[in-house]
Amino acid sequence: METVRKHHTDGAVVRLKSVELEEVRCVRHGYVALDGRAAGPRGAGVLGVYGPAGTGKSTLMEALSLLKYILTGRTLPERFAWLPRIGAEKASLRYGLSVVRGSALYDVLYECTLRRETVESSHEETLRPVLEEEVLSWSLSGDGRSKMCPVVDTRTREVFLPATRREILIGRGRQDGLLAARRSAHGASRSFVFSGELLRAVRSNCAREDHRVPLEALVQYGADGLFLLDNTRAGSVPLGALLRRDSAGDCGRSLTSLSLPASGPALVSRSVRDGAREALRRLNDALTPLSHGRKILLEEQGSGMLADGTVGHRVQLLSAGCGRTIPLRLESEGFRRLASILPLLTAICADPSVTAVIEGIDQGMFEPLLGELLRLTAREGQGQLIFTAGMLRPLETLDRNHAAFTTDNPQHRYLRLIGVKVNNNLRDLYYRVLAGGGQKESAWTLPDWESVAKGLREAGNS
């Protein structure tokens, strides 16, 4: 996938504004505004999503993971075939974003549908996610047109519509080649709108900067501005987030996806090794004061052959401090979790075009420490943090705009609390909501505790 280089010098800032889901796993319909900000122009956009298991927190995280794959033009893995709700023909997803460059502000909407398809072979039957009906729309503030207009609409047998926008973006006479590229993208379960083929055609033929900027900025945002730490990446340290502002080169943008496992050694290239050392130096500046002097080191354990035939370096992460040095995998869960989320929080504080999405941010974390980290990130940051959590203590340190909650209603899965005053403690207020409602939707239907107790007794005696 071709990407824009030196994104930090072009001045474009991309932010996620909203996600709307229909027929996505347990969500019949859900809409959540993502750019949670406290009152005032400063600070990061922080949004925590709280709620019981099975009410849509992980579904929202998976939808954001899907967006990362779409924006980078990568093939969707098989797990996304399970996003459409069982019994539904397809899932619909809509992502609202903003792109700011200088005085130009683009409101962007990307829409798509996803269905699953059974693929049979001589050996097994597998599922394949199929991405369809992609529509990219935007409006440009200040150009006299406030209406959101489709720019690339693939709901046609042509390359895309509308024809006037197509001519601006790719010129005339490019239909045949891009039709083949569109069929290839569909067959490979990847996005055509953000494909390398379409991006190259736009760069070669589009003279209108106001049409190139949003598309290129979104592609670059997907490549090195949107970071995800979900359950599939648990136990890794996303060091690449600390390198995205470097100049292009071996230790620059090519390493934004750099992530080393905490579970044991890894065989990496020389550039990855050197980039990891630089990223760890930066990470330790923030980690050491938080962990009573501990820091993370990179130990080199020899060499080996990489898949491309070049010589690689076998490296392992170590924890040093408190009078001993041990492999990071032997550290406490809380310290390893801190090492995983801190690179992302650091990147948010340094760059307004960074969005970090963290699933289960509170896993293994000391609640007061996490609460203060979130408060500092909201105050000192520039970028965007979206996370899910189960522990409610951090709500005591968050602004009322920094929290959303899941509901019992699959037709309206996400809500913001109403009637919240400035001096309200969100944690106490949420407990009152759980107990007595008072909102547009029920946050949690309490189980019949006597039935639960009976089941526990019978299970233990059987």
Legacy VTK file of the C-alpha trace (Angstrom):
# vtk DataFile Version 3.0
C-alpha trace
ASCII
DATASET POLYDATA
POINTS 462 float
0.000 0.000 0.000
1.435 3.347 -1.023
1.367 5.956 1.724
2.020 9.637 2.074
5.445 10.416 3.511
6.288 13.073 6.084
2.691 13.465 7.216
3.763 15.592 10.181
5.106 18.295 7.830
1.955 18.678 5.712
-0.045 19.963 8.688
-3.059 17.665 8.239
-4.759 16.573 11.464
-7.287 13.735 11.364
-9.669 12.862 14.173
-12.379 10.265 14.656
-15.718 11.933 15.366
-18.292 9.141 15.454
-19.118 5.519 14.736
-22.553 4.199 13.823
-23.236 0.468 13.694
-26.154 -1.565 12.389
-26.464 -5.355 12.706
-22.930 -5.667 14.063
-22.667 -8.597 16.489
-24.806 -7.706 19.554
-25.556 -4.219 18.235
-28.769 -3.878 16.229
-28.110 -0.138 16.152
-25.670 2.044 18.024
-24.200 5.505 17.612
-21.446 7.013 19.710
-19.666 10.360 19.374
-15.981 9.615 19.922
-14.169 12.925 20.273
-14.864 13.446 23.965
-13.477 16.770 25.124
-13.808 18.742 28.315
-14.921 22.362 28.145
-12.278 24.575 26.555
-9.979 24.339 23.531
-7.047 22.565 25.212
-6.548 18.928 26.068
-6.924 15.580 24.376
-10.147 13.992 23.211
-10.605 11.215 25.783
-13.547 8.814 25.739
-13.997 5.793 27.976
-16.762 3.313 27.167
-18.151 1.534 30.234
-20.668 -1.239 30.645
-21.229 -4.921 31.498
-19.898 -7.766 29.372
-21.887 -8.522 26.241
-23.302 -5.027 25.712
-21.137 -3.795 22.832
-17.788 -2.561 24.197
-15.665 -5.107 22.321
-17.903 -4.726 19.265
-17.020 -1.029 19.127
-13.314 -1.849 19.436
-13.590 -4.407 16.632
-15.320 -1.837 14.422
-12.393 0.552 14.953
-9.951 -2.254 14.191
-11.854 -2.839 10.941
-11.409 0.844 10.068
-7.638 0.482 10.488
-7.607 -2.366 7.957
-9.825 -0.428 5.560
-7.767 2.773 5.614
-4.525 0.864 5.023
-5.976 -1.140 2.142
-5.105 -4.482 3.748
-6.914 -7.776 3.309
-9.489 -8.300 6.052
-8.713 -11.329 8.232
-11.278 -14.079 8.729
-12.333 -12.815 12.175
-14.191 -9.897 10.565
-16.542 -12.394 8.905
-18.151 -12.702 12.349
-18.958 -8.987 12.622
-22.370 -9.236 10.865
-24.972 -10.290 13.420
-26.059 -13.923 13.181
-29.285 -13.919 11.181
-28.582 -10.591 9.479
-27.805 -10.415 5.776
-25.072 -7.820 6.289
-23.651 -5.301 8.726
-23.551 -1.568 8.040
-20.851 0.713 9.450
-20.478 4.492 9.224
-17.426 6.405 10.425
-17.379 10.167 10.864
-13.966 11.889 10.743
-12.563 15.373 10.401
-9.511 16.452 8.420
-7.991 19.838 9.201
-5.244 21.394 7.131
-4.531 25.058 7.697
-7.834 26.914 7.500
-9.542 24.088 5.585
-11.829 21.790 7.578
-13.263 18.673 5.958
-16.139 16.778 7.548
-15.767 13.229 6.248
-18.141 10.272 6.274
-17.074 6.765 5.227
-19.803 4.124 4.881
-19.598 0.447 4.013
-21.387 -2.856 4.396
-19.868 -6.157 5.423
-21.184 -9.638 4.840
-19.733 -13.105 5.248
-19.247 -15.623 2.527
-18.517 -19.324 2.786
-15.456 -20.464 0.851
-15.237 -24.167 0.118
-12.041 -25.991 -0.769
-11.022 -29.603 -1.095
-9.758 -29.609 2.473
-12.023 -27.349 4.529
-14.779 -24.780 4.598
-13.867 -21.284 5.736
-15.564 -17.921 6.057
-14.520 -14.778 4.216
-15.509 -11.186 5.040
-16.777 -9.320 1.981
-16.515 -5.514 1.973
-19.136 -3.846 -0.229
-21.055 -0.610 -0.906
-18.221 1.730 0.014
-19.102 5.424 -0.028
-16.693 8.243 0.851
-18.289 11.680 1.296
-17.044 14.998 2.557
-17.868 18.660 2.869
-15.330 21.485 2.939
-15.998 24.232 5.440
-15.570 27.717 4.006
-16.038 26.844 0.324
-19.687 27.900 0.310
-20.949 24.293 0.209
-21.904 22.898 3.596
-23.712 19.842 2.245
-22.049 16.463 2.632
-21.542 15.149 -0.924
-20.422 11.695 -2.105
-16.983 11.755 -3.700
-16.379 8.032 -4.260
-19.515 5.869 -4.401
-18.941 2.243 -5.409
-22.629 1.312 -5.510
-22.474 1.129 -9.306
-21.129 -1.101 -12.090
-18.861 1.728 -13.158
-15.596 2.391 -11.311
-17.404 4.800 -9.013
-19.865 7.678 -9.033
-20.614 10.574 -9.235
-19.141 11.067 -12.679
-18.202 14.718 -12.048
-16.107 13.812 -9.011
-14.631 10.821 -10.845
-13.392 13.064 -13.626
-11.818 15.446 -11.093
-10.107 12.625 -9.211
-8.841 10.330 -11.957
-9.558 12.135 -15.227
-10.984 10.433 -18.282
-10.059 7.117 -19.819
-9.020 5.349 -16.603
-12.120 3.203 -16.177
-10.856 -0.138 -17.512
-7.735 -0.369 -15.372
-9.479 0.741 -12.208
-12.421 -1.577 -12.814
-9.961 -4.463 -12.756
-8.416 -3.019 -9.588
-11.851 -2.780 -8.004
-12.626 -6.416 -8.830
-9.241 -7.412 -7.422
-9.878 -5.518 -4.177
-13.308 -7.128 -3.819
-11.881 -10.604 -4.400
-9.103 -10.000 -1.884
-11.452 -8.680 0.848
-9.925 -5.216 0.978
-11.066 -1.659 0.393
-11.064 -0.198 -3.105
-11.660 3.381 -1.901
-8.371 3.339 0.025
-6.482 1.023 -2.302
-3.044 1.784 -3.675
-4.414 1.596 -7.219
-6.963 4.356 -6.693
-4.534 6.485 -4.679
-1.907 6.325 -7.423
-4.512 7.262 -10.053
-5.580 10.275 -7.974
-1.995 11.415 -7.467
-1.275 11.114 -11.166
-4.392 12.819 -12.496
-6.009 15.042 -9.865
-4.969 18.692 -10.044
-7.407 19.731 -7.297
-5.611 19.831 -3.954
-8.933 20.069 -2.114
-9.727 16.562 -3.426
-6.293 15.014 -2.863
-5.782 16.242 0.699
-8.641 14.361 2.443
-7.939 11.061 0.698
-4.185 11.166 1.294
-4.631 12.333 4.891
-7.017 9.461 5.666
-4.655 6.885 4.180
-1.743 8.304 6.159
-3.842 8.426 9.313
-4.629 4.742 8.950
-0.965 3.924 8.397
0.658 5.851 11.240
-1.928 7.845 13.160
-4.444 5.221 14.306
-3.055 2.790 16.901
-4.950 -0.141 18.373
-4.193 -2.204 21.450
-6.877 -4.860 21.637
-7.105 -8.427 22.916
-5.327 -9.764 19.827
-2.287 -7.621 20.707
-2.323 -8.195 24.467
1.156 -8.557 25.888
2.921 -6.438 23.257
4.689 -3.097 23.625
3.723 -0.752 20.718
7.005 1.134 20.458
6.252 2.419 16.946
3.911 5.055 18.391
6.992 6.796 19.812
8.693 6.994 16.398
5.991 8.504 14.187
7.284 12.072 14.451
10.784 11.108 13.316
11.967 11.951 9.819
11.428 9.341 7.125
13.998 6.590 6.999
14.936 3.350 8.698
14.033 4.728 12.115
11.135 6.857 10.873
7.757 6.191 9.379
8.530 2.632 8.309
8.594 1.667 12.000
5.270 3.082 13.176
3.908 -0.482 13.391
6.869 -1.635 15.496
5.612 -3.745 18.391
7.707 -6.146 20.443
6.233 -9.014 22.474
6.562 -9.022 26.236
6.259 -12.815 26.217
9.726 -13.658 24.890
12.420 -13.066 22.254
11.729 -11.877 18.708
13.818 -11.982 15.537
13.910 -8.520 13.947
15.811 -6.539 11.330
18.625 -4.160 12.190
16.430 -1.098 11.589
13.758 -2.468 13.921
16.361 -3.193 16.597
17.788 0.319 16.383
14.326 1.881 16.289
13.303 -0.137 19.365
16.311 1.127 21.297
15.448 4.741 20.508
11.778 4.200 21.375
12.677 2.554 24.693
14.885 5.512 25.595
11.874 7.784 25.160
9.497 5.396 26.910
11.709 5.128 29.990
11.569 8.901 30.472
7.880 8.495 31.352
7.963 4.944 32.759
10.707 5.339 35.374
8.945 8.004 37.500
5.753 5.899 37.474
7.347 2.590 38.480
9.768 3.416 41.313
12.823 3.577 39.099
12.207 0.590 36.843
12.896 0.755 33.122
12.761 -1.516 30.086
15.920 -2.573 28.293
16.577 -4.359 25.004
18.809 -7.410 25.261
20.390 -8.821 22.109
20.697 -12.610 22.123
22.346 -13.435 18.828
21.288 -13.530 15.198
19.166 -15.542 12.815
17.826 -15.617 9.260
14.768 -13.503 8.453
12.085 -14.559 5.961
13.589 -12.300 3.261
16.966 -14.015 3.554
18.735 -11.218 5.443
20.405 -11.541 8.818
18.178 -10.595 11.749
18.804 -9.882 15.411
17.198 -11.860 18.232
16.119 -9.423 20.933
14.244 -9.633 24.217
12.678 -7.013 26.461
13.986 -6.858 30.028
12.764 -5.101 33.151
15.534 -3.461 35.163
15.206 -1.894 38.609
14.755 -2.643 42.291
18.178 -4.297 42.299
17.466 -6.911 39.609
17.058 -7.403 35.871
14.543 -9.983 34.634
12.740 -10.781 31.366
9.697 -8.543 30.974
7.483 -11.620 30.728
8.250 -12.362 34.415
7.108 -8.939 35.568
3.716 -8.308 37.177
0.664 -7.975 34.954
0.243 -4.375 36.065
3.768 -3.353 35.047
3.473 -5.091 31.677
0.140 -3.364 31.061
1.651 -0.017 31.992
4.476 -0.640 29.517
1.897 -1.414 26.818
-0.317 1.639 27.182
2.310 4.255 28.048
3.777 4.543 24.488
0.290 5.346 23.193
-0.449 7.907 25.902
2.932 9.530 25.207
2.149 9.754 21.484
-1.231 11.358 22.242
0.467 14.034 24.328
2.888 14.857 21.483
0.718 14.794 18.358
-2.857 15.973 17.633
-3.235 13.500 14.762
-2.715 10.386 16.899
-5.692 8.261 17.942
-5.069 5.407 20.375
-7.762 2.760 20.825
-7.195 0.558 23.884
-9.446 -2.334 24.836
-9.636 -3.124 28.531
-7.286 -0.336 29.572
-7.759 -1.243 33.238
-6.579 -4.867 32.999
-4.117 -5.385 35.840
-3.768 -1.650 36.480
-3.748 -0.004 39.910
-6.947 2.066 39.857
-5.629 5.348 41.359
-2.614 5.247 39.016
-4.817 4.688 35.969
-7.207 7.435 37.010
-4.393 9.980 37.327
-2.863 8.900 34.003
-6.189 9.448 32.272
-6.624 12.830 33.936
-3.120 13.935 32.873
-3.654 12.668 29.328
-6.911 14.607 29.050
-5.215 17.753 30.343
-1.817 17.588 28.617
-2.623 15.669 25.452
-3.341 16.847 21.940
-4.557 13.677 20.248
-7.374 11.262 20.943
-7.811 8.319 23.324
-10.681 5.840 23.074
-10.800 2.974 25.552
-13.047 0.416 27.190
-12.929 -0.380 30.884
-14.754 -2.318 33.550
-13.438 -0.658 36.708
-15.375 2.476 37.631
-12.843 4.205 39.900
-11.234 6.215 37.037
-14.652 7.813 36.433
-13.956 9.914 39.519
-11.149 11.721 37.666
-12.842 12.069 34.262
-14.833 14.987 32.928
-18.498 14.272 32.162
-17.721 14.505 28.405
-15.106 11.768 28.661
-17.439 8.818 29.264
-20.049 6.875 27.317
-21.988 3.850 28.503
-23.494 0.751 26.957
-27.150 -0.174 27.430
-29.382 -3.230 27.590
-31.185 -2.153 24.421
-29.629 -3.656 21.245
-31.467 -0.989 19.214
-29.698 1.800 21.138
-26.456 0.345 22.477
-24.540 3.479 23.450
-25.577 6.533 25.436
-24.217 9.617 27.167
-25.681 10.334 30.588
-28.120 13.234 30.714
-28.625 15.589 33.626
-24.961 15.514 34.647
-23.831 18.607 36.520
-20.303 19.948 36.630
-19.821 18.931 40.266
-21.286 15.440 39.866
-19.061 12.431 40.540
-19.537 10.272 37.430
-18.819 7.072 39.328
-21.486 7.716 41.963
-23.940 8.910 39.331
-23.412 5.778 37.227
-24.051 3.571 40.267
-27.361 5.376 40.770
-28.172 4.818 37.087
-27.436 1.100 37.425
-29.674 0.868 40.462
-32.565 3.066 39.433
-32.330 4.188 35.833
-33.264 7.798 35.208
-31.808 7.768 31.689
-33.236 7.229 28.215
-32.155 3.572 28.278
-31.482 0.991 30.971
-27.739 0.624 31.538
-28.029 -2.816 33.121
-30.868 -5.145 34.010
-29.993 -6.563 37.409
-30.025 -10.354 37.526
-32.244 -12.287 39.896
-29.655 -12.770 42.608
-31.638 -15.501 44.377
-31.643 -17.531 41.140
-27.910 -16.948 40.838
-27.345 -18.120 44.420
-29.506 -21.189 43.824
-27.537 -22.031 40.693
-24.250 -21.722 42.552
-25.455 -24.033 45.301
-26.808 -26.636 42.931
-23.701 -26.531 40.764
-21.511 -27.057 43.801
-23.560 -30.010 45.046
-24.007 -31.794 41.738
LINES 1 463
462 0 1 2 3 4 5 6 7 8 9 10 11 12 13 14 15 16 17 18 19 20 21 22 23 24 25 26 27 28 29 30 31 32 33 34 35 36 37 38 39 40 41 42 43 44 45 46 47 48 49 50 51 52 53 54 55 56 57 58 59 60 61 62 63 64 65 66 67 68 69 70 71 72 73 74 75 76 77 78 79 80 81 82 83 84 85 86 87 88 89 90 91 92 93 94 95 96 97 98 99 100 101 102 103 104 105 106 107 108 109 110 111 112 113 114 115 116 117 118 119 120 121 122 123 124 125 126 127 128 129 130 131 132 133 134 135 136 137 138 139 140 141 142 143 144 145 146 147 148 149 150 151 152 153 154 155 156 157 158 159 160 161 162 163 164 165 166 167 168 169 170 171 172 173 174 175 176 177 178 179 180 181 182 183 184 185 186 187 188 189 190 191 192 193 194 195 196 197 198 199 200 201 202 203 204 205 206 207 208 209 210 211 212 213 214 215 216 217 218 219 220 221 222 223 224 225 226 227 228 229 230 231 232 233 234 235 236 237 238 239 240 241 242 243 244 245 246 247 248 249 250 251 252 253 254 255 256 257 258 259 260 261 262 263 264 265 266 267 268 269 270 271 272 273 274 275 276 277 278 279 280 281 282 283 284 285 286 287 288 289 290 291 292 293 294 295 296 297 298 299 300 301 302 303 304 305 306 307 308 309 310 311 312 313 314 315 316 317 318 319 320 321 322 323 324 325 326 327 328 329 330 331 332 333 334 335 336 337 338 339 340 341 342 343 344 345 346 347 348 349 350 351 352 353 354 355 356 357 358 359 360 361 362 363 364 365 366 367 368 369 370 371 372 373 374 375 376 377 378 379 380 381 382 383 384 385 386 387 388 389 390 391 392 393 394 395 396 397 398 399 400 401 402 403 404 405 406 407 408 409 410 411 412 413 414 415 416 417 418 419 420 421 422 423 424 425 426 427 428 429 430 431 432 433 434 435 436 437 438 439 440 441 442 443 444 445 446 447 448 449 450 451 452 453 454 455 456 457 458 459 460 461
